[in-house]
Amino acid sequence: MPYTVQSQTVTSSNVAIVDTRELMSLIHTNDDTIRLFNFWATWCKPCVRELPYFEELSQSKSKEKFRLYLVSLDFRKDYKKRLIPFLNKKKITASVLLFDGGNPNNWINTINPDWSGSIPASLIAFRGQSCFEENAFEDLNSLNIFVNRCKSNFKL
Amino acid sequence: MKNILITALFTAFFASLSICQGYKVGDVAEDFSLKNVDGKMVSLADYKNAKGYIIIFTCNHCPYAKMYEKRIIELHKKYEKAGFPVIAINPNDPQVEPEDDYDTMVKLSKKKKYPFAYLFDDGQKVYPKFGATRTPHVFILDKDKKVKYIGAIDDEARDESAVQVRYVENAIAAIESGKDPNPSMTKAVGCGIKKKG
């Protein structure tokens, strides 16, 4: 079942490759949009399993100031061979960032000090505030609970 | 006022959760008894001449665990004689990840000729005590089972030839010369440990 995003259409081949600096500037964007970053990879089964919930969530919030980024930790060498075919096959419409940050021991703490480095992991960022979860979501409902918990803790 | 109090309570609650999430460097680890791929139960106490232990939570299915298979074998070959054996533990629930069942562990260890114990955390009682969160996840203990290092094997999973810092080797060198490893904690990407719910 293909998903459509009303605000903008991102084709699967439209994957941005970002480094730590670029990802952090996106996380720290100081505007009125809530940004959800889901860290995943094509080789991570629980990540792949929860992707539809993220797409559904994003779709349900298409009229809100909310943006989803699927941050892939796939290897850069697998970009054409694995990532693009996967996104096409699963008809992923959300923005996908292929993250290449070098030594994880440096960037994991930069992204969130509470993160041990396991995936899936999700980060919600809003005006310099963040909210983090290092576990898979079982269904759309548990993802929604996480998003609402984060939102209620953010100062406007 | 009420809101502040609730926020404070929540903060305290989540802070206490993170405190309870397993061993920190300096803690003394509890021994365990887990089934090895040869069917025998293995404990740290079985390693009579150990000067320390390289405990690695790893598994069959995870691509990151696979990338480190060969390096884990090399670590054992290099350090077992010096008194630092590798003890691998599969922490995953095979009902969540069928490839991480005991039979597949036995097959994998035969195929790859694992020279070290590969134990099954049946019932998932051991990995939460350590606070392991991913595979692979390394805990180096000294001979008194004091945790000296927690983290990654090295700084480059993909390509061994591109490794710049060998964290585990550096940690053992430090312990052997009576020093504390620096860094004593590192982070790495890995597969989250598979558990129900």
Interface residues (C-beta under 8 A of the other chain):
Chain A: W43 C44 K45 P46 L73 F75 N103 P104 N105 I108 N109 D114 W115 S116 G117 S118 I119 P120 E134 N135 A136 E138 N153
Chain B: T7 S18 P63 E97 T133 R134 H137 G151 A152 D155 E156 A157 R158 Q164 V165 Y167 P183 T186 K187 A188 V189 G190 C191 G192 I193 K194 G197
